[in-house]
Amino acid sequence: MGRPAGWIDEYDVQRGTWTALIDSSIVVDSASGEPLLCPGPLEALALLRRALGESLTRW
């Protein structure tokens, strides 16, 4: 069994924000370099799917 290409994780427990990670790197906005945060796990999953499908810039 191989390593997953990406996953989602809670970014800030107190704020309830989630993010997507690819190869252990958080998906970020290509213009600002800031992490792309989501209000919940379903939104983070959608972000991960877009990032894997569209090869978004990440750190």
N, C-alpha and C positions, 0 to 999 in steps of 0.2 A: 504494500500500500504506500502510495506517495504522499508527499506533503501537500496540504491544501494551497491553492493559488491565492486565496484571500479569505477573509472572515470579517465579522463585525464584532465590536466590543463597546462596552459602556465607557465613554470618554470621561465624563464627570458625573459621579453618582449623585452628588447633591443637586446638581442642575438637571439631571436626567437626560444628558445629551449622549448620543452614540456616534460612532464613526466607523469607517471601513478601513481595513488594512490589506495591503497586497505585499507579499514577500516581507512581512514584518514592518512595513512602512505605512504610515497614515496617509490616506489620500488627501491631497491638498489642492487649494485653488492655485492654478498655474500663474495667475497674475500677482497675487499677494503673498503666496507661500504659506498662507494660514490654513490650518486643518479645516476640512469640510465637516461640519458637525450637523447632526440630525436630531430632531426632537424625540425619536423613538427607534426601536430596532427594525421595524418594517421599512422606515425611510432609509435607514443605514443599509439594509439589504438591497433596496432599489439603487442606492448610490454605488454599492459594490458591483452590482450587475452592470450598471452603466460604465463604471471604471474598467471593468474587465472587457466589456464589449467594445468600448471606444478608445481604450488605452489612454486614459487621462493622465496628465502629468502627476507624478507623485514624488515624494522625497524618500 
